[in-house]
Every structure is written in C-alpha cells, then in structure tokens.
Amino acid sequence: MLLAEAAVQEASKFNTFDVFMILFTILIFAGVVRLLRAPQKNKFAIAFGVVSLLVFLVSDYAMIMHWLS
C-alpha cells in the first residue's frame, strides 16, 4: 500500500543544487556591491560581476518558475 501511494505522488521539482544557485547569487551580489563601494573602481571587475549577476538572476527566475509550475 505504501509503495502504491509513493508511485502515485508527483516527483519533487526542488533540487538540492537550487540552494547553491541562490547562495552563489547572493555571493555575487555582495561582491558587486563591494566593488561599487571601493574607492578605486575596477571597471572590468564591475562589468564582469554585473553580467554574472544578471545570468544568475535569470537562472534563479527560471528555477523558481519551474518550482511553481
């Protein structure tokens, strides 16, 4: 009976890697904020951080939309 109920349940859409994606996004955000507050600005590092942050934000958005669907 227990096996039959487990077979009927839908598979979880949450993956353990999702936690790491959110943590990396927060870490990149903190790095970009730190770079923007620095007295001597490194424009290449700021641009690279912003592009990385945008990629991770889009990935997080797609991941969360997958959870909700």
C-alpha positions in Angstrom: 0.0 0.0 0.0 2.8 2.4 0.9 4.6 1.7 -2.4 1.4 2.3 -4.4 1.0 5.7 -2.8 4.6 6.6 -3.4 4.2 5.7 -7.1 1.2 8.0 -7.5 2.9 11.0 -5.9 4.4 13.6 -8.3 8.2 13.8 -8.3 9.6 16.8 -6.4 10.6 19.8 -8.6 13.1 21.0 -6.0 16.7 20.1 -6.5 19.5 20.3 -3.9 21.6 22.3 -6.4 18.9 25.1 -6.3 20.1 26.1 -2.8 23.7 26.5 -4.2 22.4 28.7 -7.1 20.7 31.0 -4.7 23.7 31.2 -2.4 26.0 31.9 -5.4 23.6 34.7 -6.5 23.8 36.3 -3.0 27.6 36.0 -3.0 27.9 37.6 -6.5 25.6 40.4 -5.4 27.7 41.1 -2.3 30.8 41.2 -4.5 29.3 43.7 -6.9 28.2 45.9 -4.0 31.7 45.7 -2.5 33.2 46.6 -5.9 30.9 49.6 -6.3 31.8 50.9 -2.9 35.5 50.6 -3.4 37.4 54.0 -3.6 39.4 52.8 -6.6 37.0 51.3 -9.1 37.9 48.4 -11.3 35.6 48.8 -14.3 36.3 45.3 -15.8 35.6 43.6 -12.5 32.4 45.6 -12.0 31.2 44.7 -15.6 32.1 41.1 -15.1 30.3 40.9 -11.8 27.2 42.6 -13.2 27.0 40.3 -16.1 27.5 37.3 -13.9 24.8 38.6 -11.5 22.3 39.0 -14.4 23.0 35.5 -15.6 22.4 34.1 -12.1 19.3 36.2 -11.6 17.8 34.9 -14.9 18.7 31.3 -13.9 17.1 31.8 -10.4 14.0 33.2 -12.0 13.7 30.2 -14.4 14.3 27.9 -11.5 11.6 29.4 -9.3 9.1 29.4 -12.2 9.8 25.7 -12.6 9.0 25.2 -8.9 5.7 27.0 -9.2 4.6 25.2 -12.4 
